[in-house]
Amino acid sequence: MAQTSIDRARLWHWILHPDPQLLRRRLIGLIIVMTMVNLTMFGTNWLDRNYRLFYEKYTEGCLPYSFYAVERRPAIVIQHGDVVMFTAHRMEPVLPDGSRIGKLVIGVPGDQVNVTHGRLYVNGRYWGSTKLGAQKFAKLPSSWDKSYVLKQDEFFVFGSEPRSWDSRFWGPVKRDEIIALAHPLF
């Protein structure tokens, strides 16, 4: 019985006169827990309203990612390095029309695109070749040689994986074909 009253006395002392460092740690812990509860209750709603998950179903995708968070609103500003989602057109026999795919933007309106001897350059920077596409379709790498400046509504998209089927082969993507920006997750 005496032990219990001493413990109660210590407890009341601890409650009424807390150690400042311990109190600080507990407050930080409480803030973290409340933030997690808030994100669980309201954050998932915000995420669901603003993003959707996209899974790259092709075994040999064009980028080294499988899952993306895709914005639910249309892309307003598109810059070099963005990953854009769009609906496939003019990509058969590799991809059926209507497929949703994501690619890396390496060319924006006003950029110079050159494919020379099967080697792709955008604004003088080397990005890759058409060699694997040439092998797949039994063509010369130079079959896709061209030189042009991207128009106001055109974007040059690229896949970093070796077997990517991208703007090197079928040309730029029009702004109105772009659905949204995508953010690679893993």
N, CA, C and O of each residue as an XYZ file, in Angstrom:
744
protein
N       0.818     -1.192      0.000
C       0.000      0.000      0.000
C       0.860      1.252      0.000
O       0.553      2.210     -0.710
N       1.926      1.262      0.780
C       2.828      2.408      0.842
C       3.483      2.644     -0.509
O       3.663      3.787     -0.929
N       3.841      1.551     -1.193
C       4.471      1.656     -2.516
C       3.523      2.346     -3.503
O       3.967      3.165     -4.308
N       2.240      2.031     -3.452
C       1.257      2.599     -4.362
C       1.121      4.097     -4.154
O       1.039      4.841     -5.131
N       1.096      4.557     -2.928
C       0.964      5.991     -2.673
C       2.203      6.757     -3.118
O       2.093      7.903     -3.555
N       3.393      6.136     -3.012
C       4.612      6.779     -3.507
C       4.552      6.886     -5.027
O       4.903      7.925     -5.587
N       4.106      5.815     -5.704
C       3.986      5.847     -7.163
C       2.989      6.911     -7.604
O       3.215      7.614     -8.589
N       1.879      7.023     -6.867
C       0.888      8.052     -7.196
C       1.480      9.444     -7.003
O       1.239     10.350     -7.801
N       2.243      9.599     -5.954
C       2.871     10.896     -5.687
C       3.846     11.252     -6.807
O       3.880     12.395     -7.264
N       4.640     10.271     -7.249
C       5.571     10.524     -8.362
C       4.807     10.850     -9.640
O       5.193     11.739    -10.399
N       3.727     10.125     -9.864
C       2.925     10.359    -11.065
C       2.369     11.779    -11.062
O       2.450     12.488    -12.065
N       1.794     12.197     -9.906
C       1.257     13.548     -9.835
C       2.358     14.592     -9.979
O       2.158     15.619    -10.627
N       3.502     14.340     -9.388
C       4.630     15.262     -9.541
C       5.045     15.344    -11.018
O       5.308     16.423    -11.548
N       5.096     14.181    -11.659
C       5.488     14.139    -13.079
C       4.474     14.881    -13.947
O       4.850     15.571    -14.895
N       3.182     14.739    -13.619
C       2.133     15.423    -14.387
C       2.192     16.930    -14.154
O       2.106     17.709    -15.103
N       2.338     17.339    -12.902
C       2.317     18.766    -12.574
C       3.633     19.479    -12.863
O       3.637     20.686    -13.108
N       4.747     18.755    -12.839
C       6.067     19.343    -13.068
C       6.852     18.489    -14.070
O       7.820     17.831    -13.689
N       6.451     18.490    -15.332
C       7.121     17.601    -16.297
C       8.525     18.087    -16.655
O       8.828     19.279    -16.590
N       9.357     17.145    -17.028
C      10.703     17.440    -17.523
C      10.547     18.135    -18.882
O       9.878     17.584    -19.756
N      11.134     19.320    -19.098
C      10.947     20.056    -20.356
C      11.357     19.257    -21.603
O      10.673     19.315    -22.625
N      12.454     18.525    -21.524
C      12.884     17.750    -22.695
C      11.918     16.612    -22.983
O      11.592     16.341    -24.139
N      11.464     15.948    -21.927
C      10.503     14.860    -22.099
C       9.192     15.403    -22.662
O       8.591     14.804    -23.553
N       8.759     16.535    -22.134
C       7.533     17.161    -22.620
C       7.666     17.525    -24.099
O       6.738     17.310    -24.879
N       8.799     18.068    -24.476
C       9.045     18.440    -25.875
C       8.970     17.212    -26.784
O       8.347     17.252    -27.845
N       9.614     16.115    -26.356
C       9.585     14.883    -27.154
C       8.164     14.347    -27.280
O       7.757     13.888    -28.347
N       7.417     14.410    -26.190
C       6.036     13.905    -26.229
C       5.159     14.785    -27.113
O       4.296     14.277    -27.829
N       5.372     16.093    -27.071
C       4.604     16.989    -27.940
C       4.923     16.729    -29.412
O       4.023     16.718    -30.252
N       6.185     16.524    -29.719
C       6.572     16.204    -31.098
C       5.924     14.891    -31.524
O       5.410     14.779    -32.637
N       5.950     13.904    -30.641
C       5.298     12.628    -30.937
C       3.813     12.799    -31.176
O       3.256     12.207    -32.101
N       3.158     13.615    -30.336
C       1.731     13.874    -30.494
C       1.448     14.572    -31.824
O       0.483     14.233    -32.509
N       2.275     15.533    -32.187
C       2.109     16.230    -33.467
C       2.257     15.253    -34.627
O       1.481     15.305    -35.582
N       3.239     14.369    -34.556
C       3.440     13.377    -35.621
C       2.226     12.454    -35.726
O       1.744     12.181    -36.825
N       1.735     11.974    -34.581
C       0.564     11.085    -34.593
C      -0.649     11.816    -35.159
O      -1.373     11.257    -35.983
N      -0.882     13.050    -34.736
C      -2.028     13.818    -35.236
C      -1.904     14.085    -36.737
O      -2.903     14.053    -37.457
N      -0.690     14.346    -37.207
C      -0.471     14.544    -38.640
C      -0.794     13.271    -39.408
O      -1.425     13.321    -40.464
N      -0.362     12.132    -38.879
C      -0.645     10.861    -39.548
C      -2.144     10.579    -39.574
O      -2.671     10.112    -40.584
N      -2.832     10.860    -38.471
C      -4.285     10.667    -38.425
C      -4.954     11.589    -39.436
O      -5.858     11.175    -40.161
N      -4.507     12.839    -39.482
C      -5.067     13.803    -40.422
C      -4.858     13.348    -41.864
O      -5.784     13.404    -42.673
N      -3.647     12.898    -42.188
C      -3.377     12.413    -43.545
C      -4.210     11.188    -43.874
O      -4.692     11.041    -44.998
N      -4.379     10.314    -42.900
C      -5.178      9.118    -43.131
C      -6.627      9.488    -43.404
O      -7.253      8.936    -44.309
N      -7.158     10.419    -42.628
C      -8.570     10.774    -42.780
C      -8.818     11.690    -43.973
O      -9.782     11.499    -44.713
N      -7.958     12.676    -44.160
C      -8.211     13.683    -45.180
C      -7.248     13.608    -46.349
O      -7.603     13.990    -47.464
N      -6.042     13.126    -46.117
C      -5.025     13.068    -47.169
C      -5.382     12.118    -48.283
O      -5.145     12.420    -49.453
N      -5.952     10.965    -47.943
C      -6.323     10.021    -49.000
C      -7.405     10.617    -49.881
O      -7.428     10.375    -51.088
N      -8.292     11.388    -49.292
C      -9.324     12.058    -50.078
C      -8.685     13.059    -51.037
O      -9.071     13.135    -52.204
N      -7.706     13.829    -50.549
C      -7.005     14.793    -51.396
C      -6.249     14.073    -52.509
O      -6.310     14.479    -53.669
N      -5.528     12.993    -52.151
C      -4.792     12.229    -53.162
C      -5.733     11.676    -54.213
O      -5.438     11.738    -55.406
N      -6.859     11.138    -53.783
C      -7.815     10.551    -54.721
C      -8.411     11.605    -55.647
O      -8.667     11.326    -56.819
N      -8.634     12.807    -55.136
C      -9.175     13.890    -55.968
C      -8.161     14.395    -56.985
O      -8.548     14.830    -58.070
N      -6.867     14.347    -56.660
C      -5.857     14.973    -57.502
C      -4.998     14.021    -58.326
O      -4.407     14.440    -59.321
N      -4.915     12.757    -57.938
C      -4.044     11.803    -58.628
C      -4.741     10.459    -58.784
O      -5.663     10.128    -58.039
N      -4.286      9.704    -59.755
C      -4.681      8.303    -59.864
C      -3.420      7.503    -60.130
O      -2.468      8.017    -60.717
N      -3.407      6.276    -59.712
C      -2.247      5.418    -59.939
C      -2.338      4.787    -61.319
O      -3.416      4.408    -61.778
N      -1.195      4.684    -61.965
C      -1.115      4.057    -63.284
C      -0.033      3.002    -63.224
O       1.062      3.241    -62.716
N      -0.353      1.828    -63.750
C       0.608      0.728    -63.801
C       0.975      0.465    -65.252
O       0.097      0.238    -66.085
N       2.267      0.493    -65.560
C       2.774      0.195    -66.906
C       2.693     -1.308    -67.098
O       3.461     -2.063    -66.501
N       1.752     -1.741    -67.941
C       1.506     -3.178    -68.064
C       2.422     -3.887    -69.044
O       2.457     -5.117    -69.079
N       3.158     -3.134    -69.837
C       4.021     -3.768    -70.821
C       5.297     -4.264    -70.149
O       5.900     -3.545    -69.351
N       5.708     -5.483    -70.466
C       6.881     -6.072    -69.813
C       8.151     -5.307    -70.136
O       9.056     -5.219    -69.305
N       8.223     -4.760    -71.323
C       9.379     -3.944    -71.699
C       8.900     -2.516    -71.903
O       8.703     -2.075    -73.036
N       8.713     -1.802    -70.809
C       8.242     -0.430    -70.890
C       9.302      0.490    -71.472
O      10.436      0.085    -71.727
N       8.905      1.727    -71.673
C       9.820      2.683    -72.293
C      10.622      3.479    -71.266
O      11.604      4.131    -71.618
N      10.213      3.430    -70.012
C      10.926      4.101    -68.926
C      11.189      3.065    -67.831
O      10.505      2.044    -67.778
N      12.162      3.311    -66.965
C      12.513      2.302    -65.956
C      11.580      2.283    -64.738
O      12.018      1.952    -63.636
N      10.318      2.629    -64.922
C       9.356      2.661    -63.820
C       8.145      1.808    -64.181
O       7.865      1.581    -65.358
N       7.436      1.341    -63.170
C       6.217      0.565    -63.394
C       4.981      1.278    -62.861
O       3.894      1.115    -63.414
N       5.128      2.071    -61.787
C       3.991      2.751    -61.180
C       4.185      4.263    -61.245
O       5.278      4.779    -61.012
N       3.086      4.963    -61.570
C       3.100      6.417    -61.689
C       1.909      6.992    -60.928
O       0.857      6.357    -60.842
N       2.074      8.190    -60.378
C       0.958      8.981    -59.871
C       0.635      9.965    -60.988
O       1.444     10.832    -61.316
N      -0.545      9.824    -61.565
C      -0.942     10.652    -62.706
C      -1.901     11.722    -62.219
O      -2.896     11.424    -61.558
N      -1.595     12.969    -62.548
C      -2.459     14.076    -62.140
C      -3.813     13.942    -62.823
O      -3.892     13.540    -63.984
N      -4.865     14.276    -62.110
C      -6.214     14.187    -62.677
C      -6.566     15.422    -63.512
O      -7.548     15.407    -64.254
N      -5.786     16.466    -63.398
C      -6.061     17.674    -64.188
C      -5.145     17.695    -65.407
O      -4.056     17.122    -65.370
N      -5.571     18.343    -66.477
C      -4.719     18.410    -67.671
C      -3.418     19.158    -67.387
O      -3.368     20.050    -66.539
N      -2.381     18.780    -68.105
C      -1.080     19.448    -67.968
C      -1.179     20.850    -68.562
O      -1.518     21.009    -69.735
N      -0.886     21.855    -67.759
C      -0.941     23.237    -68.236
C       0.415     23.644    -68.789
O       0.515     24.138    -69.912
N       1.448     23.435    -68.001
C       2.810     23.751    -68.421
C       3.560     22.436    -68.577
O       3.581     21.610    -67.664
N       4.175     22.248    -69.738
C       4.955     21.039    -70.001
C       6.380     21.473    -70.285
O       6.621     22.317    -71.149
N       7.333     20.888    -69.548
C       8.731     21.288    -69.653
C       9.619     20.088    -69.945
O       9.199     18.937    -69.831
N      10.869     20.390    -70.330
C      11.865     19.327    -70.482
C      11.927     18.523    -69.183
O      11.916     19.100    -68.095
N      11.990     17.216    -69.292
C      12.119     16.362    -68.120
C      10.809     15.897    -67.518
O      10.809     15.004    -66.670
N       9.689     16.478    -67.934
C       8.392     16.005    -67.452
C       8.088     14.643    -68.066
O       8.551     14.325    -69.162
N       7.312     13.853    -67.352
C       6.773     12.618    -67.919
C       5.307     12.903    -68.201
O       4.563     13.308    -67.307
N       4.893     12.692    -69.446
C       3.514     12.966    -69.835
C       2.796     11.668    -70.180
O       3.396     10.720    -70.686
N       1.502     11.649    -69.896
C       0.635     10.534    -70.279
C      -0.166     10.985    -71.486
O      -0.666     12.109    -71.531
N      -0.282     10.101    -72.457
C      -1.077     10.412    -73.636
C      -1.639      9.126    -74.213
O      -1.237      8.025    -73.835
N      -2.576      9.287    -75.134
C      -3.195      8.144    -75.796
C      -2.436      7.868    -77.079
O      -2.174      8.777    -77.866
N      -2.085      6.607    -77.285
C      -1.295      6.214    -78.456
C      -2.090      6.390    -79.749
O      -3.237      5.957    -79.858
N      -1.457      7.030    -80.714
C      -1.957      7.157    -82.090
C      -0.753      6.973    -82.997
O       0.337      7.438    -82.662
N      -0.911      6.326    -84.109
C       0.149      6.131    -85.110
C       1.292      5.259    -84.581
O       2.414      5.384    -85.070
N       1.054      4.397    -83.618
C       2.129      3.596    -83.030
C       2.008      2.105    -83.345
O       2.815      1.301    -82.876
N       1.022      1.745    -84.122
C       0.896      0.330    -84.487
C       2.031     -0.036    -85.423
O       2.435      0.831    -86.198
N       2.564     -1.202    -85.423
C       2.094     -2.422    -84.769
C       2.642     -2.608    -83.356
O       2.347     -3.618    -82.716
N       3.425     -1.664    -82.859
C       4.032     -1.838    -81.534
C       3.001     -1.660    -80.428
O       2.928     -2.480    -79.513
N       2.206     -0.601    -80.501
C       1.161     -0.338    -79.510
C      -0.160     -0.114    -80.227
O      -0.206      0.612    -81.221
N      -1.232     -0.721    -79.743
C      -2.532     -0.480    -80.372
C      -3.010      0.948    -80.104
O      -2.785      1.497    -79.026
N      -3.671      1.538    -81.101
C      -4.239      2.871    -80.904
C      -5.159      2.850    -79.685
O      -5.886      1.882    -79.460
N      -5.120      3.914    -78.915
C      -5.947      4.023    -77.724
C      -5.243      3.612    -76.442
O      -5.763      3.859    -75.353
N      -4.072      2.990    -76.544
C      -3.316      2.615    -75.337
C      -2.856      3.878    -74.624
O      -2.491      4.862    -75.267
N      -2.872      3.852    -73.313
C      -2.345      4.976    -72.536
C      -0.901      4.675    -72.189
O      -0.583      3.608    -71.665
N      -0.029      5.629    -72.486
C       1.393      5.436    -72.214
C       2.008      6.716    -71.660
O       1.459      7.807    -71.815
N       3.148      6.559    -71.018
C       3.886      7.694    -70.481
C       5.278      7.730    -71.081
O       5.923      6.695    -71.246
N       5.732      8.920    -71.405
C       7.073      9.102    -71.968
C       7.678     10.378    -71.394
O       6.978     11.257    -70.889
N       9.001     10.448    -71.489
C       9.774     11.588    -71.017
C       9.807     12.668    -72.096
O      10.086     12.374    -73.258
N       9.526     13.908    -71.721
C       9.585     15.028    -72.667
C      11.036     15.483    -72.788
O      11.646     15.907    -71.806
N      11.588     15.391    -74.011
C      12.957     15.883    -74.235
C      12.983     17.018    -75.252
O      14.031     17.617    -75.495
N      11.825     17.314    -75.845
C      11.739     18.417    -76.792
C      10.437     19.171    -76.613
O       9.367     18.567    -76.539
N      10.528     20.497    -76.542
C       9.357     21.363    -76.387
C       9.305     22.317    -77.583
O      10.271     22.406    -78.341
N       8.178     23.036    -77.760
C       8.077     23.932    -78.907
C       9.309     24.835    -79.061
O       9.782     25.444    -78.101
N       9.810     24.898    -80.300
C      10.982     25.698    -80.624
C      12.283     24.926    -80.617
O      13.295     25.433    -81.103
N      12.290     23.710    -80.080
C      13.514     22.898    -80.040
C      13.807     22.302    -81.415
O      12.898     21.993    -82.186
N      15.095     22.150    -81.698
C      15.572     21.561    -82.957
C      15.767     20.057    -82.772
O      16.498     19.629    -81.878
N      15.114     19.256    -83.616
C      15.241     17.798    -83.588
C      15.978     17.359    -84.846
O      15.608     17.734    -85.958
N      17.025     16.560    -84.659
C      17.769     15.999    -85.789
C      17.960     14.509    -85.566
O      18.455     14.089    -84.520
N      17.567     13.715    -86.547
C      17.907     12.296    -86.561
C      18.784     12.134    -87.791
O      18.308     12.205    -88.925
N      20.076     11.915    -87.552
C      21.067     11.835    -88.620
C      21.818     10.520    -88.507
O      22.391     10.205    -87.464
N      21.808      9.753    -89.599
C      22.454      8.434    -89.615
C      21.955      7.568    -88.455
O      22.710      6.799    -87.861
N      20.655      7.718    -88.150
C      20.050      6.916    -87.097
C      20.356      7.379    -85.687
O      20.034      6.674    -84.730
N      20.974      8.552    -85.529
C      21.320      9.076    -84.198
C      20.453     10.297    -83.897
O      20.377     11.231    -84.696
N      19.797     10.278    -82.727
C      18.870     11.339    -82.340
C      19.579     12.434    -81.548
O      20.290     12.164    -80.580
N      19.367     13.683    -81.987
C      19.871     14.869    -81.284
C      18.710     15.839    -81.100
O      17.937     16.073    -82.029
N      18.589     16.402    -79.900
C      17.632     17.474    -79.645
C      18.443     18.647    -79.120
O      19.100     18.547    -78.084
N      18.390     19.756    -79.844
C      19.197     20.945    -79.522
C      20.678     20.591    -79.391
O      21.378     21.136    -78.537
N      21.145     19.690    -80.228
C      22.554     19.307    -80.262
C      22.964     18.251    -79.254
O      24.104     17.787    -79.283
N      22.071     17.860    -78.368
C      22.393     16.838    -77.360
C      21.981     15.459    -77.880
O      20.856     15.264    -78.340
N      22.910     14.514    -77.797
C      22.644     13.147    -78.251
C      21.762     12.419    -77.239
O      22.017     12.465    -76.035
N      20.702     11.736    -77.746
C      19.777     11.020    -76.878
C      19.732      9.519    -77.135
O      19.405      8.758    -76.224
N      20.044      9.076    -78.326
C      19.956      7.643    -78.616
C      19.946      7.405    -80.111
O      20.106      8.330    -80.907
N      19.754      6.143    -80.480
C      19.764      5.803    -81.904
C      18.482      5.077    -82.291
O      17.647      4.762    -81.444
N      18.347      4.823    -83.574
C      17.204      4.074    -84.101
C      17.604      2.638    -84.429
O      16.869      1.926    -85.113
N      18.764      2.215    -83.942
C      19.318      0.911    -84.301
C      18.379     -0.254    -83.955
O      18.144     -1.119    -84.799
N      17.842     -0.289    -82.736
C      16.966     -1.401    -82.358
C      15.657     -1.387    -83.137
O      15.135     -2.442    -83.497
N      15.126     -0.199    -83.397
C      13.923     -0.106    -84.235
C      14.201     -0.605    -85.640
O      13.368     -1.272    -86.254
N      15.380     -0.275    -86.139
C      15.767     -0.733    -87.478
C      15.853     -2.255    -87.515
O      15.407     -2.877    -88.480
N      16.416     -2.854    -86.482
C      16.502     -4.316    -86.428
C      15.112     -4.940    -86.358
O      14.839     -5.933    -87.033
N      14.243     -4.366    -85.553
C      12.897     -4.917    -85.368
C      12.092     -4.892    -86.661
O      11.340     -5.824    -86.946
N      12.249     -3.826    -87.443
C      11.449     -3.678    -88.660
C      12.244     -3.926    -89.935
O      11.774     -3.617    -91.030
N      13.439     -4.479    -89.800
C      14.294     -4.810    -90.947
C      14.475     -3.603    -91.872
O      14.293     -3.692    -93.086
N      14.841     -2.470    -91.256
C      15.108     -1.239    -92.006
C      16.506     -0.757    -91.658
O      17.134     -1.247    -90.719
N      16.974      0.197    -92.418
C      18.238      0.856    -92.089
C      17.991      1.865    -90.965
O      16.922      2.472    -90.918
N      18.954      2.057    -90.061
C      18.780      3.073    -89.017
C      18.486      4.459    -89.597
O      17.794      5.260    -88.968
N      19.000      4.738    -90.772
C      18.785      6.053    -91.390
C      17.377      6.207    -91.971
O      17.037      7.280    -92.469
N      16.556      5.161    -91.917
C      15.185      5.243    -92.444
C      14.365      6.314    -91.734
O      13.396      6.825    -92.296
N      14.736      6.655    -90.520
C      13.987      7.646    -89.752
C      14.719      8.988    -89.690
O      14.364      9.840    -88.876
N      15.726      9.188    -90.527
C      16.459     10.461    -90.535
C      15.520     11.604    -90.896
O      14.728     11.502    -91.833
N      15.618     12.681    -90.150
C      14.809     13.881    -90.405
C      15.372     15.026    -89.576
O      16.164     14.812    -88.658
N      14.959     16.231    -89.906
C      15.389     17.413    -89.177
C      14.240     18.415    -89.198
O      13.710     18.734    -90.262
N      13.857     18.908    -88.028
C      12.760     19.871    -87.960
C      12.794     20.614    -86.624
O      13.468     20.201    -85.681
N      12.055     21.711    -86.569
C      11.862     22.480    -85.338
C      10.455     22.167    -84.844
O       9.500     22.192    -85.621
N      10.328     21.874    -83.555
C       9.012     21.557    -82.995
C       8.107     22.780    -83.044
O       8.509     23.881    -82.665
N       6.882     22.575    -83.514
C       5.900     23.660    -83.618
C       5.327     23.982    -82.239
O       5.619     23.313    -81.248
N       4.502     25.030    -82.209
C       3.959     25.553    -80.954
C       3.215     24.504    -80.124
O       3.228     24.574    -78.895
N       2.577     23.549    -80.767
C       1.780     22.560    -80.026
C       2.395     21.162    -80.046
O       1.684     20.178    -79.843
N       3.714     21.054    -80.290
C       4.358     19.750    -80.429
C       5.398     19.499    -79.329
O       6.092     20.407    -78.874
N       5.471     18.227    -78.926
C       6.440     17.794    -77.918
C       7.102     16.513    -78.392
O       6.441     15.609    -78.903
N       8.408     16.445    -78.219
C       9.161     15.248    -78.592
C       9.301     14.408    -77.333
O       9.881     14.850    -76.341
N       8.764     13.188    -77.379
C       8.794     12.313    -76.203
C       9.715     11.134    -76.466
O       9.890     10.698    -77.604
N      10.296     10.633    -75.388
C      11.382      9.670    -75.497
C      11.265      8.639    -74.380
O      10.844      8.948    -73.265
N      11.643      7.425    -74.702
C      11.742      6.378    -73.695
C      13.201      6.027    -73.496
O      13.925      5.798    -74.465
N      13.635      5.983    -72.260
C      15.056      5.750    -71.985
C      15.465      4.286    -72.107
O      16.656      3.980    -72.154
N      14.500      3.390    -72.157
C      14.826      1.970    -72.280
C      15.178      1.649    -73.735
O      14.612      2.245    -74.651
N      16.102      0.719    -73.954
C      16.617      0.461    -75.309
C      15.549      0.145    -76.360
O      15.689      0.553    -77.512
N      14.496     -0.567    -75.990
C      13.485     -0.974    -76.975
C      12.311      0.000    -77.062
O      11.257     -0.355    -77.590
N      12.476      1.198    -76.563
C      11.376      2.154    -76.551
C      10.923      2.521    -77.960
O      11.733      2.699    -78.869
N       9.625      2.625    -78.110
C       8.987      3.062    -79.351
C       8.493      4.468    -79.065
O       7.513      4.642    -78.340
N       9.159      5.479    -79.625
C       8.882      6.855    -79.231
C       8.935      7.803    -80.421
O       8.883      7.363    -81.569
N       9.039      9.096    -80.153
C       8.998     10.118    -81.204
C      10.089      9.973    -82.254
O       9.970     10.547    -83.337
N      11.141      9.231    -81.969
C      12.162      8.975    -82.996
C      11.536      8.325    -84.220
O      11.953      8.569    -85.352
N      10.539      7.503    -83.979
C       9.964      6.688    -85.041
C       8.652      7.236    -85.590
O       8.401      7.114    -86.789
N       7.823      7.825    -84.767
C       6.514      8.275    -85.226
C       6.268      9.764    -85.076
O       5.156     10.222    -85.337
N       7.257     10.530    -84.667
C       7.135     11.983    -84.641
C       6.626     12.538    -83.319
O       6.391     11.795    -82.366
N       6.460     13.859    -83.277
C       6.080     14.522    -82.026
C       4.636     14.228    -81.616
O       3.809     13.808    -82.425
N       4.366     14.463    -80.336
C       3.018     14.345    -79.781
C       2.421     15.744    -79.747
O       3.094     16.700    -79.361
N       1.171     15.867    -80.146
C       0.467     17.154    -80.111
C      -0.025     17.425    -78.687
O      -0.339     16.502    -77.936
N      -0.082     18.703    -78.339
C      -0.528     19.095    -76.997
C      -1.904     18.514    -76.679
O      -2.127     18.052    -75.560
N      -2.824     18.527    -77.630
C      -4.174     18.039    -77.332
C      -4.243     16.521    -77.156
O      -5.280     16.002    -76.742
N      -3.166     15.803    -77.459
C      -3.114     14.357    -77.212
C      -2.637     14.047    -75.787
O      -2.838     12.941    -75.284
N      -2.007     15.029    -75.148
C      -1.462     14.822    -73.799
C      -2.591     14.920    -72.780
O      -3.329     15.904    -72.730
N      -2.702     13.873    -71.971
C      -3.772     13.788    -70.982
C      -3.377     14.495    -69.688
O      -4.150     15.283    -69.143
N      -2.171     14.208    -69.202
C      -1.758     14.743    -67.897
C      -0.272     14.519    -67.679
O       0.389     13.820    -68.446
N       0.237     15.126    -66.616
C       1.602     14.853    -66.161
C       1.588     13.604    -65.285
O       0.620     13.343    -64.570
N       2.663     12.845    -65.350
C       2.798     11.645    -64.522
C       4.066     11.773    -63.687
O       5.068     12.327    -64.139
N       4.010     11.262    -62.481
C       5.154     11.312    -61.569
C       5.569      9.880    -61.245
O       4.831      9.161    -60.571
N       6.751      9.456    -61.721
C       7.195      8.082    -61.454
C       7.310      7.818    -59.954
O       7.859      8.635    -59.214
N       6.794      6.684    -59.514
C       6.881      6.290    -58.108
C       7.971      5.247    -57.907
O       8.856      5.427    -57.070
N       7.913      4.171    -58.660
C       8.937      3.127    -58.632
C       8.710      2.175    -59.772
O       9.463      1.216    -59.935
